[in-house]
Amino acid sequence: MTELESLLRDEWGRLLALLVAQYRRLDLAEDGLADAFEAAARTWEAVPDNPPAWLLTAARRRIVDRLRSEGVAARKLPLLAVEATLQEEAQAFMADDGDPMLDERLRLVLLCAHPSLPRESAAALTLRLVLGVPTEDVARLFLVPTPTMAARLTRARKRLASESFEVPDDLSPRVAVVADVAYLAFTTGYAPFSGSDVVRTDVAEEAIRLVRVLRSVVPYTDVELDALLALVLLQHSRRDARAYDGRLVLLPDQDRSRWRADEIGEALELLRPWVDAPASPYLLQALIAAEHAIAPSSEATAWDRIALRYAELEELTGSPVVRLNRAVAVAEASGPEAGLALLDGLVLPGHRLPATRAELLARCGRTDEARRSYDEAIGRCANLVERAHLIERVSSLPRLRG
């Protein structure tokens, strides 16, 4: 990855949030920052001493030019010194009474979570703008074609063009949307759809930070926020064990001594008060993840309880992804044929459905069908490490006699 590509991934959301906060125009901010990155690609012979400051300055110049062309007097623009802005970013944002303030990216998330937007559009726009997730990966996450997602993002941008960037007095209407955004962001880091990473630690940790900040500013105790933080901590605690020597390691084969015990402990404490609470989506997912965390081995995992939790979750959500995960749990608890039965009629884009079907077919001894499903999964898989794993799995199948 080049230096500029790393900057695009790591700095886009922060710089965009600063520009939107300053100019109160999402369209200007996004276009100006895109122009700044394009200018950097054309003109940088060597990386400047302070690349974010260079990009921020270049973006501001382009925004000022655009505003001038629209007839806005430049002397009325609230220009800030780059050095002062960067210094402010490095400081903790504290209110007068000592309560933590929302940082710029959370302000941008709240803008994207505006009530005028459908929830899925709000989540997709936040992933694209705040964390810089590519449009094609956002599309895969939402199970729609890339052109459909691109059109959805364009409509969302236009709808927000005139909205205020101010933080609303009452956060509660937007909290659930922001929580969904954070988990979707975490998902893109924990299971990248493309590229060569098994885990995008930077994206996953940014999502965890977003959940922590959200919990710190919400003026009430919320079971779903506690459960969401527990869920992402439990899943992220396994990151060091998910790959070895550049190869994917599935959950049953992971070295559990490499799981982060401190994160697991924090998550279990978060869940303790809510174990008997009414079922809700993040709580059920967190309780499933906790079953994995407390099991000493894959064989000792309470797969029957996990399958029941997934059945509850599917009843709540109707999600095909939940059905897929439930099928895996049922296969562990009751055998691969039972898992395959749950996959009948299921339709999902991407490679994980055919990969799961192939694994269960192989366990049933239906080698020719498994090979076809593996080939389908390989054709759909854009993540290089997962693709290599699938190729290895299909090569391990017994050869059919001619």
ZIGIPE-V940372 format. One record per helix or strand of 3 or more residues. SS is the DSSP state (helix for helix, strand for strand). FROM is the first residue (numbers start at 0). LEN is the number of residues. If there is no record, write none. Layout:
SS/FROM/LEN  SS/FROM/LEN
This chain:
helix/2/21  helix/25/18  helix/50/19  helix/73/3  helix/81/9  helix/103/9  helix/118/12  helix/134/7  helix/145/15  helix/171/19  helix/200/17  helix/222/14  helix/238/3  helix/250/3  helix/255/3  helix/260/12  helix/280/14  helix/302/15  helix/319/15  helix/335/8  helix/351/12  helix/366/14  helix/383/12
